[in-house]
Amino acid sequence: MKIPSDYKPGYEKARLVDQAAADNYIAHTWVGDPVMDTIVADLESLPQQKVHQFIHAGMEEDRNGLRDAPKSLRDFFADAPQPDPDWLDRDAFGPGVRAFQKNSVAILSAFVTGVLVDGFSTLISKSFVQTGRIFDNGVRRLKQNNRHQMEIFWPGGLDRKGDGWKLSVRIRIIHAQVRLLLGKTEEWQHDAWGVPLSAAHLGYAVACFSARTVKHSQALGARYSKEERAGFHDVWRYSGYLMGIPETILYTDEVHALHMYRIGSLSEPPPTPEAIIMANALINSAPLVAGIEDKEERKKLVNKIIYPVSRGLIGNELADQLRFPTNRFPFPLLLYRIDKRIQKLRSQLRRNDSAALSDFATLLVASAYDEAGLTYLLPDHAHDERSGEW
């Protein structure tokens, strides 16, 4: 098996834990998304507005609008939705949706301060730094992440006509487009890193989005029943399936997701300069995502709450590698939970019946909703500053 050079030291450690899983992870560093990679190659010569029109027509099941589209795109949407995989149980989504709704603020907080940091500490950070998206449009990028979660955890969101379904497929298309663009640049070192946005990285990411979100959000005060935990993982698993992650690298349940996270973390090299840049940019963007624009207020929130909570979630070893500041106070997660309990108690004493509505409004502010609806424009250059708007 050909091993990308930057993975060789980590692979030797991972194979001591589970050789089959380590082999599978490394094999998928060379795998993209053959179906969607072919489609975006066929769309490459078309104007972006025409691409948007074709993809929009496909999403809305408008066969007339797809009439002049490339055959590969027509075939993809003609087969959508494909027959459900054997493992899919849509009824199991319900408890997962309820879990997200009741724990939404803790989940999105954990996502930004822990889960995305876990993900960006890998070589996937190379793709994001090279495109520059996180610097030029980082806040919008994070709001798009939140919007995706909002929609897949909405009742019916993963039905064929649901926005969760459409956004999951949109992400698949964008990943393929970025893979195409980055793969052609001189900066991308295939022998060292495999393919851009590989199936290995996407399988690892969805395992984090599922299992690590539950773990981190519990540390911030979220609570799940057994059925809710299982349903939460079922939602993310199906969303990952829609995003084009091969079933050979897509987790099956929470135990498998945690094992994939462990094997992937061992296989990946220590955080690179790009990972350090990405993780710290993410932390510093979080207040802007929440709509906090005052410079001093943002600085206070980042240094006194976000960095300490993030270090408490990801652990000192990774936090040190990412050059996060040390915590001034012990037990930051306990202090965070106590503060949230006090806020909740104050709300109850004031008989504030709008607390749930306030939480929902917070989620809307932190999510990307455009008046024009979903856009299916694609980047047309590997570097974001030279790409058209998308």
PyMOL commands that set and color helices and strands:
alter all, ss='L'
color gray80, all
select helices_A, chain A and resi 5-17+19-30+34-43+48-59+71-78+90-120+124-131+133-136+138-152+163-183+190-193+199-219+226-242+254-267+273-289+295-314+316-321+332-349+355-365+384-386
alter helices_A, ss='H'
color red, helices_A
deselect
rebuild
show_as cartoon
